[in-house]
Amino acid sequence: MDEHPPAAPPAPIVVADPAEACGRVAEELHTLLAEGARDGRPVVLGLATGGTMVGVYAALVERLRAEPVDLSRVTTFNLDEFLGLPAEHPLSFWSFMTQHLFGPAGFAPERCHFPDAELAAQQPGLAGEAYQALIARHGGIDLQLLGIGRNGHVAFNEPGTSAVAVTRVVPLHEHTREDAAAAFGGLEQVPTHAITMGLLELRAARRLRLLAFGAGKAAAVRAMLSGPVSPACPASLLRNHADLQVLTDGAAASALDA
Ligand code: PGA
């Protein structure tokens, strides 16, 4: 028997609607947090922002209200942050996380980490290395949540990113800035750069859970799961991860071959 068969791309978990996918992921997160609390083991979560995550965090907050868990040993690392916005800016990812998860669920703010956008604006190399080192000091990420951009980006790893890219400052792709323009009140208001975890750190997470909803994501999901494994679609570079789940609704899975 061939000991090294080419890994088959994972089949997406196609569910009836986004609420079902968010509920499944929230349940898995709740179980991970509850087991960590029971065993006195630290849990390290990798967290994402974006519209897709709103439902995941709402479901997790609801689950934690129904069945509270001691979160005092939980550490979180967010994927990315815009450069040029103070943390308290309403559109910063820190604000998003505080509003949707950390505040309502009661995560300890000092254990919730973001790449340091202020340091990154001055000393990009140092900011990237510091974040990588902090993640490593916590023993790596147990479960990483991910969305996917319509251009196949994961975090701000835009098309063309190498599979071994690490946390670093990146220019934002025009599609990414266009997608953010409405929220910022115009394209010219959207930051041009961000600091993002790299594909190397994402591939090192022990579990990856990527969610994609709606027809606008169908081409990206197809490229991720059925196209070549290539920097042209950064998400495809996660495809051979040993514990990757891709959860979609029917619309996001609609371009995949039956
Ligand atoms: P979205 O963003 O959840 O707002 O669609 C996902 C992403 O760009 O990674």
Residues whose N, C-alpha, C, O or C-beta is under 5 A from the ligand:
A	BS01	PGA	T49 G50 G51 T52 M53 G147 I148 G149 H153 A155
